[in-house]
Amino acid sequence: HRKELNVLTSYRLNDFKKKAGATHVDMSANIRRAAFTLAEVLITLGIIGVVAAMTIPTLIADYQEKQTVTKLTKAYATLNNAYQMAKVENGELASWGFTGNSSFEVEEDDDETHITYTNSADDNAKLLWDKLSPHLKIIKRIDSDLNNASGGKPNYVRKTLSGKELADPGIISEIILADGTSFISGWISNYKCTSQTQCGDIGIDINGLDNPPNTYGKDIFFFRILGKGIFPIGGAGEKELTRTFETSCDRNDGDSANGYGCSAWVIYNKNMDYLHCDDLSWTGKHKCDE
């Protein structure tokens, strides 16, 4: 081995000996053989840039969707736990003291949906938060009459899953949690609600009403209030209800409530693949790549 090492060392040293008549060690030939040309470097960088441009947006979108699933799951657990604790303190929902059924009128034209609420809707929403608030870490609460333009109402432009803008907030009151999540009360109806009868709905905006995209099925999700608990809208067994996954979680549908039915899909399937393919169903594909 020592003989082989000496031969190898002698061979490598010959690369760095001065040539006849030279005043320095000539390594330029060796360097040229090992280096890339400027054209080769630029082509490589161009290929890397193209690949990055194609893959990075997808990676970012995947990450954001996973974050949405995580935030919504946590917010839903927080809301439902607060509801169950409020029931322990105050009894079943029917005994909380709601003054009567909420009522509202809806007028739609080509561009906007206008909602007018009665006072009982305001009173019921405020009462709901009065019962839930002691069990939530709240940094701000807004109670307002949506029919009073000067009442400090939560005012924001929201969108359906298909991108239709809805100018009216469609909410009665809002509470903002320490982590930036907003809980919004949409309506409270049938104050004698039972374990199967819906009493109203609550929306969760995972990043607050002041932050985009304010879109149903993307950062705003809706939940049904029942006597036995709070449940995401659009579940597998809700064929008899109007807002199902099939009818209200379609990115191509122009209905003003499109996106209402996405919540259960996100909670139970842990993905938002309905944003990317149109053939998902509770009885079939639960992911685009299945």
Secondary structure by P-SEA (a helix, b strand, c coil): caaaaaaaaaaaaaacccccccccccaaaaaaaccccaaaaaaaaaaaaaaaaacaaaaaaaaaaaaaaaaaaaaaaaaaaaaaaaaaaccccccccccccccbbbbbcccbbbbbbcaaaaaaaaaaaaaacccccccbbbbbcccccccccbbbbbbcccccccccccccbbbbccccbbbbbccccccccccccccccccccccccccccccccccbbbbbbccccccccccccccccccccccccccccccccccccccccccccccccccccccccccccccccc
